[in-house]
């Protein structure tokens, strides 16, 4: 992730200053330090620890119109934050953090078709590595979205995760204004989300890991767009 941001800096003629923050510190002491930042990124991860601090950071990015990029867990938490504070689903959570949540916005899908066509069954007790959605997958992108501006008509990126946005809630989230800008063609799983640019200049999150395909020679279009948004935000302060 750090290297992908540095690559994007090279290709936007800028030096990216990365400030790592402990989300548990945000839980204890608030979001004050975030006011000094020009953009916010919540990366992938596993487990409950620090997730409420990350959600507070995402809420701050959304409400302050500061550029936000969420990757893997960072997308799932962005969906949970939006569900709680915009879609009025106050108990929204992931079954990874609360198995008994009454509003499982994010959960473990029980069946998944692998790249070679085999049907894989998952459960809470399954081996972590053996039940991940792994590898590259192509899916179409909704036209006239920020994702389409960055990637074009299709995205093909690599994955490494177990939990997915619950399709049962997608219509409610969309009705509340969330844009689902990319979904897998077969299972219709959420791959990218964003806010309308009329409401937020640059708020985008993805389930996949774009940092895996960044390199110094060409960078990566998603990270380059994110750093350009941060530069614009800095210039307008």
C-alpha positions in Angstrom: 0.0 0.0 0.0 2.8 2.4 0.9 4.6 1.7 -2.3 1.4 2.2 -4.4 1.0 5.6 -2.8 4.6 6.5 -3.5 4.2 5.4 -7.1 1.1 7.6 -7.4 3.2 10.5 -6.1 5.8 10.0 -8.7 3.2 10.1 -11.5 1.5 13.2 -10.1 4.7 15.1 -9.5 4.1 15.2 -5.8 5.6 13.9 -2.5 3.1 11.8 -0.6 3.5 12.2 3.2 1.9 9.2 4.8 0.7 9.5 8.4 -0.2 6.2 10.0 -2.9 6.4 12.7 -4.0 4.0 15.3 -7.8 3.6 15.0 -8.1 2.7 18.6 -6.6 6.1 19.4 -9.4 7.7 17.3 -11.9 5.6 19.4 -10.4 7.0 22.6 -9.4 10.5 21.7 -11.5 11.5 18.7 -10.8 12.6 15.1 -8.9 15.8 15.8 -5.7 14.7 14.1 -7.6 13.9 10.9 -8.3 17.6 10.4 -4.6 18.1 9.4 -4.8 15.5 6.6 -5.6 16.1 2.9 -7.1 12.7 2.3 -8.0 9.6 4.3 -7.4 5.9 3.4 -8.7 2.9 5.3 -6.9 -0.3 4.1 -7.7 -4.0 4.3 -7.6 -5.9 7.6 -9.2 -8.6 9.7 -11.0 -8.7 13.0 -13.0 -6.3 15.2 -10.2 -4.4 16.9 -10.2 -0.7 16.0 -13.1 -0.9 13.6 -15.3 1.7 15.3 -12.4 4.2 15.1 -12.1 3.5 11.4 -15.9 4.0 11.0 -15.5 7.4 12.7 -12.7 8.3 10.3 -14.9 7.4 7.4 -17.8 9.4 8.7 -15.5 12.4 9.1 -14.2 12.0 5.5 -17.7 11.8 4.2 -19.1 14.7 6.1 -16.0 17.0 5.6 -15.8 16.1 1.9 -12.2 15.1 2.3 -11.0 12.5 -0.3 -11.6 9.0 0.9 -10.3 5.7 -0.4 -11.4 2.4 1.2 -9.8 -0.9 0.3 -11.3 -4.3 1.2 -12.3 -3.8 4.8 -12.2 -0.1 4.1 -15.0 -0.6 1.7 -17.0 -2.8 4.0 -16.7 -0.2 6.8 -17.7 2.6 4.5 -20.9 0.7 3.6 -21.6 0.1 7.3 -20.9 3.8 8.1 -23.3 4.9 5.3 -25.9 2.4 6.4 -25.9 3.6 10.0 -25.7 7.4 9.5 -27.5 7.9 6.1 -29.7 4.9 5.4 -31.0 4.8 9.0 -29.9 1.2 9.7 -28.6 2.1 13.2 -27.6 -1.5 14.1 -25.7 -2.1 10.8 -22.6 -4.2 11.3 -20.6 -7.1 9.9 -21.0 -10.6 11.2 -17.2 -10.7 11.4 -17.5 -8.3 14.4 -20.9 -9.2 15.7 -22.3 -12.6 14.8 -25.7 -11.7 16.2 -26.1 -8.3 14.6 -29.8 -7.7 13.6 -28.7 -5.8 10.5 -25.8 -7.8 8.9 -24.8 -5.3 6.2 -21.6 -7.4 5.7 -21.5 -11.1 6.1 -19.9 -14.4 5.0 -21.4 -15.8 1.9 -21.9 -19.6 2.3 -21.1 -20.7 -1.3 -18.7 -19.4 -3.8 -17.8 -20.7 -7.3 -14.0 -20.8 -7.8 -12.2 -19.8 -11.0 -12.1 -23.5 -12.1 -15.9 -23.8 -11.6 -15.8 -25.8 -8.3 -18.4 -24.9 -5.7 -16.7 -24.0 -2.4 -18.7 -24.0 0.9 -17.8 -21.6 3.6 -18.7 -21.3 7.3 -17.5 -19.4 10.4 -15.4 -22.4 11.2 -13.8 -22.8 7.8 -10.0 -22.4 7.5 -9.4 -18.7 6.9 -7.0 -19.0 3.9 -9.0 -21.8 2.2 -12.2 -19.9 2.2 -11.1 -16.5 0.8 -12.2 -15.1 -2.5 -8.7 -15.0 -4.1 -7.2 -13.9 -7.4 -8.3 -11.6 -10.2 -11.9 -11.2 -11.3 -13.4 -9.0 -14.1 -16.6 -7.1 -13.7 -18.4 -4.3 -15.6 -18.5 -0.7 -14.2 -21.5 1.5 -14.2 -21.2 4.3 -16.7 -21.1 7.9 -15.6 -19.4 7.1 -12.3 -16.1 8.1 -10.7 -15.0 4.4 -11.1 -15.7 4.6 -14.8 -13.6 7.8 -15.1 -10.7 5.9 -13.5 -11.0 2.4 -15.0 -13.3 2.7 -18.0 -16.0 0.2 -18.7 -14.4 -2.8 -16.8 -12.2 -3.5 -13.8 -10.0 -6.6 -13.4 -8.3 -6.6 -10.0 -7.1 -9.2 -7.4 -9.0 -10.2 -4.3 -8.1 -11.5 -0.8 -11.1 -11.6 1.5 -13.9 -13.7 3.0 -16.7 -11.3 3.8 -19.0 -9.5 1.3 -21.6 -6.7 1.3 -25.0 -8.4 1.9 -27.1 -8.1 -1.3 -30.2 -8.1 0.9 -29.5 -4.4 1.8 -28.2 -3.1 -1.5 -31.5 -1.7 -2.6 -31.9 0.2 0.7 -28.4 1.6 0.4 -28.9 2.7 -3.2 -32.3 4.3 -2.3 -30.4 6.3 0.4 -28.0 7.6 -2.3 -25.0 5.2 -2.2 -23.7 4.3 -5.7 -22.8 0.7 -6.3 -20.4 1.4 -9.2 -19.3 -2.2 -9.9 -20.7 -5.7 -9.1 -19.5 -9.2 -10.0 -21.4 -10.5 -13.2 -22.5 -13.8 -11.7 -23.2 -13.4 -8.0 -23.8 -9.6 -8.2 -21.4 -9.1 -5.3 -20.5 -5.5 -4.5 -17.0 -4.6 -5.9 -17.0 -0.8 -5.8 -19.0 1.9 -4.1 -18.9 5.7 -4.2 -20.8 8.8 -3.4 -22.3 11.1 -6.1 -19.7 13.7 -7.0 -22.4 16.3 -6.6 -22.3 15.5 -2.8 -18.6 14.6 -2.4 -15.8 15.3 -4.8 -13.9 12.0 -4.3 -15.3 9.2 -2.1 -14.7 5.7 -3.5 -14.0 2.3 -2.0 -13.4 -1.1 -3.5 -13.5 -4.7 -2.3 -10.4 -5.7 -4.2 -6.7 -4.8 -3.7 -5.5 -2.4 -6.4 -2.1 -2.0 -4.6 -1.2 -5.5 -5.8 -0.9 -4.3 -9.4 0.8 -0.9 -8.9 4.3 -0.5 -10.1 6.9 2.4 -10.3 6.8 2.6 -14.1 3.1 3.2 -14.6 1.7 3.6 -11.1 -2.0 2.7 -10.8 -5.0 4.7 -12.1 -6.9 4.4 -8.8 -4.1 5.7 -6.6 -3.2 8.4 -9.1 -6.7 9.7 -9.1 -6.8 9.6 -5.3 -3.6 11.6 -4.9 -4.8 14.1 -7.5 -7.9 14.5 -5.4 -5.8 15.0 -2.3 -3.7 17.7 -4.1 -6.9 19.4 -5.2 -8.2 19.4 -1.7 -4.9 20.8 -0.3 -5.0 23.5 -2.9 -8.5 24.6 -2.0 -7.9 24.7 1.8 
